Amino acid sequence: MSSNLHVCPLDKFIPPFLNFVRDEFPIEENQFYMLGDAEKYSYESDSQTFQHCGRRGYLLLLRLMYSADKIILHSLLNFNVFIILACNPYLLKKCYWVIWGGDLYSFMFPKNSLKYKLKETIRGFVIKRIGFLLTYVKGDVDLARRHYGARGEYIETIGYLSNVIPSNIPVSENNKKNINILVGNSADPTNNHFDALDKLAKFKNEDIQIYVPLSYGDKDYAKKVIDYGKSLFGDKFNGITEFIPYNEYICFLKNIDIAVFNHQRQQAMGNTINLLAMGKKVYLKEGTTQKEFFNNLNVKTFDIKDLDIFENFSPEKNSEILMKYFSLQNLKNQWAKIL
């Protein structure tokens, strides 16, 4: 019997993924090693799940890695995991790296420090030798090959339930007085909020409402974004600082008309996918891997350089393409090939 070890930094979409694997695949063949805050991101534990605890936890992780047939790395955000893999390169050929985005893009933010250079050297050593690269954004695999010399096999997967478009997803409503505009997805400077808000400033006298999710990330940065947004738009600016449960967030997205994602790297894909499927107009930065992905899928998005909130388009084709690709059945089929 083969065994799969999932190494998971806890995030909002990991507990649902755990339940998905339990429902769809033999539980005895899948173990989960959780890193992070189990109180914030609670999950149902059993004999196949392990919660990291102190230094001894990494010794347990190493033992589990050697006994597993496949190691599924749900992102490479934990640097201690990098160290373990660098010191045990034999493990790398059976590693499957699910690329999240933030775990790839550190090369975009170089620092002139010995610590940064050392980390990048270790990252490069590991990424180059990982056996399999998992994502649906092929451009991210190309970047891993270009910047880190990655040699692993590319396996296409939409990853998580958060990327599955619900069959009953709400459709657009056009009977609102205001044009509701979503800007970014987190309090991360890579959202480039200030530039996005500057681009929207020419519409400040129109009937608009701007919503900016800032519930996770850098709190100091979030405050600066709120202060700047209020200075430009006054009461038309709404900074969202409290976490919204998934079902409520989908209902919130239903009332959005336009999304402006000014990210300089692949980010906010769950938001983007759902918004496009709902028939919303989405602006992305040209040259990013997410813009390239949607272009290749023949899904219409707009270039943020040409931001015009009054430009019309027909969203029906977008919804049809996305509902087929980001389906639960496709997710099942893809993970069945991996696990």
SEZA-604237 format. One record per residue (C-alpha): residue in three letters; x, y, z. Coordinates in pm, whole numbers, plus 32768, in hexadecimal, padded with zeros to 4 digits. Example, Ala and Ser with C-alpha at 12.3 -4.5 7.8 and 13.67 -1.06 7.14 Angstrom:
2
ALA84CE7E3E830CSER85577F9682CA
// end
This chain:
339
MET800080008000SER808E81527F98SER808D8275808AASN807583E9804DLEU80F084E98149HIS80558643812CVAL812A875481CBCYS803B88768201PRO807089D3828DLEU7F198A1B831AASP7E4E8B138253LYS7CDC8B458215PHE7CC78A4980FAILE7D8D892C819DPRO7C7B88A4828APRO7B8088888168PHE7C8D87DB8098LEU7CCA86E581B5ASN7B57868F81B6PHE7B578674803AVAL7C718573803FARG7BC584AF8155ASP7A8384A4808CGLU7B19844D7F3BPHE7C4D83787F7FPRO7CB0825A806AILE7CF8830481B5GLU7DFC82018219GLU7ECE826780EBASN7EDD83DA8146GLN7F8684738274PHE7F8185E682C6TYR809186A4837EMET800E87FB83E3LEU80E9892C841DGLY804A8A6284B1ASP7F2D8ADF8589ALA7E3789C285BEGLU7D548AA5868CLYS7D308BA58575TYR7D0B8A9D8465SER7C68897B851ETYR7C4988248486GLU7BCC86D084F1SER7CF386048569ASP7D1B848B8558SER7E2F83878559GLN7E9E83F783FDTHR7ED88564845DPHE800085F58519GLN8019875385AAHIS817587EB85B4CYS81FC88258711GLY835488BE8750ARG84A3883686DFARG843E86CD8717GLY832C8709861ATYR842D872D8505LEU84CB85DF8567LEU8373853F8546LEU834485EC83F6LEU849185658379ARG8431840483E2LEU82E084228335MET838884A581FATYR8470837A81E3SER835482828216ALA826B83238115ASP826282C27FA6LYS81FD84217F3EILE822F856C7FF4ILE812D86757F96LEU81BB87C97FF4HIS809688B8800CSER816B89EB7FC4LEU82D38A24802CLEU829D8B3E8123ASN833F8A9F8254PHE84B78ACD823FASN84F989B7833BVAL845E88C88240PHE8554894F813EILE86728900822FILE85F5879D8268LEU85DC875E80F2ALA872E87FD80A7CYS87D3871C81A9ASN871A85EA8123PRO872486177FA7TYR86C584AA7F73LEU8563850D7FD4LEU853D86127EC2LYS84FB85257DA1LYS83B784B17E4BCYS834486127EA5TYR821686B47DFETRP8219882D7E2DVAL80C388D57E1DILE812B8A377DBCTRP80638B437E6FGLY81118C747DE0GLY81AB8D1D7F0EASP82908BF17F3BLEU83218C297DDFTYR83458D9E7DB7SER84568DFE7EB0PHE853F8E367D87MET846A8F667D2FPHE84C890127E74PRO86448FF37E8ELYS86FA90727FC0ASN886890CB7FDCSER88A48FF88110LEU89648EBA815ALYS882D8E1F81FBTYR875C8E5380C2LYS886D8DCA7FDDLEU889B8C9880B9LYS87258C5480BDGLU870E8C787F45THR88328B887F17ILE87828A827FEBARG86358AC47F3DGLY86DD8A9A7DECPHE878289537E53VAL863288C37EC2ILE855289497DAELYS864388D47C9FARG8628876B7D18ILE84B7874E7D73GLY841C86347CAAPHE82C886C97C52LEU823988297C31LEU80C1884C7C68THR7FF389777BFBTYR7EFE89E07AEEVAL7FC18B1F7AA4LYS80CC8A9679BBGLY81788BE879B8ASP81DD8BAA7B23VAL82898A677ABCASP83408B2679ACLEU83B58C217AB1ALA842C8B097B98ARG84F78A797A78ARG85818BCB7A0EHIS85E48C517B65TYR86328B137C28GLY86828A147B1BALA855B89377B7DARG856587EB7AC5GLY842D87477B54GLU830986C67A87TYR81E687B97A63ILE8097872B7AD7GLU7F5E87FB7A9ETHR7E72881F7BC5ILE7D80892B7C36GLY7DEF88D27D95TYR7CDD89177E8FLEU7B6989307EC5SER7B908AA97EDEASN7BD38AA57D66VAL7A9B89D87D1AILE797F8AAE7C99PRO783A8A517D4CSER772889D27C65ASN76388AC87D09ILE77238BF27CF8PRO76638D3B7D05VAL76428DFF7BC0SER766C8F727B8BGLU756190657BF5ASN754491A37B29ASN743A925A7BEFLYS7528930C7CDDLYS755694847CE8ASN76CC94757D2FILE77E693CF7C73ASN789192F57D76ILE7A0792CE7D43LEU7AE891D07DF1VAL7C59922A7E14GLY7D56911C7E73ASN7D298FF57F5BSER7E08902C808BALA7EE3911D814DASP801390B58084PRO80E091C77FDBTHR80F390F17E9FASN7F8591527E68ASN800A92AD7E08HIS7ED6934F7EA3PHE7F5294B57E8BASP7F8D94A27D13ALA7E3B93F97CE0LEU7D8695027DADASP7E3996157CEALYS7DB9957B7BA6LEU7C57957B7C32ALA7C6996DF7CB5LYS7BEC97707B69PHE7A9C96C77BB3LYS7A7B974C7D18ASN7956982E7CBFGLU789097107C26ASP779696327CE1ILE789895377D57GLN78EB94777E92ILE7A4993E87EBETYR7A8392B47F95VAL7BE2924D7FFEPRO7C15910180BALEU7D24913881C0SER7CCD902C82BFTYR7E178F7382A8GLY7F788FE6826AASP8038911482ECLYS7F5A91DB83DCASP8032931583C7TYR80229306824EALA7EA792D38262LYS7E839411832FLYS7F4B94D8822EVAL7E6D94538117ILE7D3194B481D7ASP7DB296108223TYR7E14964480B7GLY7CCD95B98032LYS7C0096988118SER7CC997C880ACLEU7C7697827F3FPHE7B1396FE7F4FGLY7A88975C80A5ASP795396918101LYS796695DB7FB3PHE7A9395188035ASN7A5893E08109GLY7B7E932D81A8ILE7B2291C98212THR7BF0916D8343GLU7B25904883CCPHE7B388EE88341ILE79FE8E868280PRO79978D13827ATYR79A58C758120ASN782E8C5D80DBGLU77FA8DC58148TYR79218E338075ILE788E8D907F3DCYS774B8E547F7DPHE781D8F8F7FA5LEU78C88F4E7E56LYS77718F2C7DB4ASN773C90A07DEAILE788C91067D5AASP788791907BF7ILE79F891C47BB1ALA7B3491327C4CVAL7C8791D97C38PHE7DA690EC7C85ASN7EE791B27C5DHIS7FC690977CD9GLN8121907D7C48ARG811F8F057C85GLN80248DE87C77GLN7F308E247D92ALA7DB98E317DE2MET7D688D1D7CE9GLY7C3F8C987DB3ASN7BA58DF47DB4THR7BEF8E297C44ILE7B5F8CDB7BD6ASN7A188D0A7C94LEU79ED8E717C24LEU7A228E197AB6ALA792F8CF57AD1MET782C8DE57B61GLY78548EBF7A2DLYS791B8FD57AD1LYS7A1790B17A20VAL7B77906B7AA3TYR7CAC91407A6CLEU7E04909C7A86LYS7F67910E7A4BGLU7FEC90B078F3GLY811D8FCD78FATHR80B98F0E7A34THR808E8D957A2EGLN7F1F8DAE7A90LYS7ED58E97796AGLU7F8B8DA67885PHE7EC58C807914PHE7D738D1D78CDASN7DE48D897771ASN7E448C217722LEU7CF48BA877A6ASN7C458CA876C1VAL7BAF8D5277F1LYS7B848ECA77C5THR7C328FA878C3PHE7C9B911378A6ASP7DEA91C378BEILE7E0392A379EELYS7EBA93A8791FASP7D7393E67864LEU7C8D93F77993ASP7B31946F792EILE7A1394177A18PHE790C9465790EGLU7990937F77FDASN7898926977AFPHE78DD90FE7756SER781E8FB77731PRO78778EC97850GLU77B98D9277DFLYS78E48CE87737ASN79BE8D23786CSER78C18C75794CGLU789D8B4B7862ILE7A148B0D7846LEU7A5A8B3679B9MET79388A627A37LYS79BD89407969TYR7B2C896379C7PHE7B0989BA7B3ASER7A1588A47B88LEU7A0D87AF7CAAGLN7A27868D7BB6ASN7B61871D7B1ALEU7BFA874A7C74LYS7BAA85DE7CC9ASN7C3C855F7B83GLN7D7C86247BABTRP7DBF85B67D11ALA7D68844D7CB9LYS7E8D844D7BC4ILE7F7684D67CD2LEU7F0A840D7E01
// end
